[in-house]
Amino acid sequence: MSFPPPAGPYRQRDDRTGTRRTAVTQESPIVDLGPAARQVTALLSGVSDDQLTARTPCAEYSVGDLLDHIMGLALAFQNAARKKAPEDAERSAPGQGSAARLEPGWREELPRRLDGMAAAWRDPAAWQGSTEAGGVTLPAGVMGLVALDELVIHGWDLARATGQPFDCDSRSAEAVIGLLSQSALEDRPKELFGAVVPVPESAPALDRAVGLSGRDPAWRA
């Protein structure tokens, strides 16, 4: 998934009224984004300059495009956790990633942004109320899970594209499954999601999360 998120992950249809109701709310449990952020950071030293043009599981993204997208989302979700006003966070809103915008010092800057993102979501207040990122307002508990989803799924994307392992912790993977399984029950915007890839229930949690995101866990560069 690329931010902004669609309605699917956090809303379900009410069969009695035909309207949508919140399926994941601001009461969502606090999840530490630190393990996933550290895993993404650990991948960066294994990305060579000649891999920046390589393809990724995101069909529209090269490795360089993906890194630029992660640079933007790390700031945007940090601002969302801190409830920064939209005008204050406008410059960091994540958009379509582009290698042409990737900062020359990304190897040093991206770890700082990922650390800041994870630290901001450790504050219990970050998970309360509502907040905004990328022009989308959500219950803060949902936004925190969307932030985690971005780290886990795009971390997997980066690892596969560059031939590295991605050791996602089970709690992060299960939290992403909980979020994405909501969208799997409904019509999913094709511009943000591929069709769910069936994965056995006995498969590792990360593979199941990847399948729910519309990616094939068997994808290789």
N, C-alpha and C positions, 0 to 999 in steps of 0.2 A: 504494500500500500504506500502511496505517496500522499503526503499531507496536502490539502485539507482532507479530513476523513469524511466518508459518506454517512448517511443516516443509519445504514444497516447495523454497524457494530454496537450501537447503543439504543436502538429502538425496535420494538416489536409491535405487530398489529394486534389491536384489541378486537377479537372476533365479534364482540357484541356491538361495537360502534363503528368499526372500520377505520378508526383513527389509530395513531401510533402512540405508544406509551413508553416511558423510559424503562429500559431493561437493565441497564447498569447505571447506578446512581452515584451521587456524591458520597454515599456511605460505603463505597467500594473500599476494601482494605488497603492500607498503605503498603506499597511494595517498594523495596529498595531498588532503584535503577542503577546503583553502583556496579553490581556484577556484570550486567550487560554492557554498561559504558566502558568498563575496564576491558572487556573482551574485544570491543570494537577498537579501542586504543591499541591493544596488543597486536592487532592485525596491521597497523599502519607501517611498522618497520619492515613488513614483508611485501609491501607494495613498491615495485620498481617503477621508474619513470616510463619505461617502455610498456608498462601494463596499463597506463592511463587511458589508452585508446581501446583496450580490450573490452569485449562484450560482457554483459552481466545477465543474471536471471531476469532483471527488469529489461524487457526488450528495447525500451526507448532510451536506456542509459548505457553509456560507457562507464568504465571505472572512474574516470575523471568527473563525469557528470554526477555519478553517485556520490563521490566524495564532496562535491560542491553542495549537493542536496543535504548531506549530513551536516556540513558546516552550518547551513542555514537553520536546519531544524533544531540543532543543539542550542542555538541562541533563542530561537522562538519558544521552545518549551521551557527554557530557563525563565524567560520573561513571563510565560504563562503561570508558572509555579509561584512567581512573586507578585502576580496580579498587576503587572504593569499596564498602564493605560494603553489602548491600541496605538495612539499617536506616538507614545514613547517606544513601542516595540516595532513600529512599522518597518524600520530599516532591516530588522532581522527576520521578517516574515519569510518562511520557507516557500520557495516556488519551484518551478521546474529546474532541476539541476543542469548546470552547464559547465563543462570543463574550461570554457573560455573565461569564466569568472573565478575559477579556482585560484585562491591566493597563493603566491609563491611560497609563503611560509606555512602552508597548511599542515605540514608534518609536526610543527611545534604548536600551532594555534588550535588545531582540532582537539588534541588531548585536553587542553585547558578548557575549551568549550564543553566537552563531554563531562569533565570533572564538575564544572559549574552547574550543568544541567542536573546531574545526579545529586549534588549537594542541595540544590534548591528544592528538589522533591522529597528530601528527607525531613523537611519542616512539616509537621502535621497540619499547619495552617494552609499549606499548599493544596491539600486534598479537600478543603472545605469550600463551600459556596460554589460559584461558577467562575469561569475564566475564559480567555480568548487567545487563540493563536491562528495565524493565517486567515483572519477574517471569519473564523468559526467560533461561536460561543457554545461551551459545553459545561455540564457539571464538572467541577474540578476533579472528582474521583474518576470520571471517564477520561478526562484529558490526561491524567497521569498514566492511565493504562494505554492510551493511544501513544504517548511518548515512549513507553516501554516497548510497545509493538514496533515502533519505528526503529528502535535500537536493535531489537532481536532480529527482525526480518531483514532489515538493510545490512546488519552485521553479517548475517548468513549470506546475503547477496555478495558482499565484498569478499568474504572468505572463499566462496565457490569460484568467483571470478578470478581470484589471484592464487588459487590452488593451496589454500591454507585451511587448517581445521578451525571450527568454531565451537568452542566448548561452552554452550549455554547452560546455565544452572537450571535445575528442574523447576524451581518456583517461578522464575521469569517465564519459562516456556509454558507452564500451566496457566499463568495469568493471561498470556497472549491467546492461548486456546479459548479461555473463557470469554475474552473480548470478541475474537473472530468467529466463534461458534454462533454468536447472535446474528452476524451478517450472513452466515451460511444458510439461515432459515428463510431469507428474504431475497427479493430481487436485488442484485448488487450492481452498482454502476460499472459498466464495462471499462470506462476510462480510468478507473482506479483499481479494479480487481479483475483478475482472470477467473475463469470458472474454478470452483473448488476441485482440487486434485485428490481423488480418493486415496486414503492412506489407512492401513490396518490399525485397529485400536491397540494392537500389541506393539506398534512401532514406537520408537522413542518420542518423547513429548515434542522435541524440536521438529522432528519430521512431520508430526501431526499439525503443529502450528504453521509450518511452511506450506503444507497442503491446503490448509484453510485459507491461506493468503493468496492462493491461486498459483502457487509455484510447485514444480515437480522436485521432490527431495532428491531425486536421482540426477538432477541437472549437473553437468560438468562443463567447464570451459573448453 
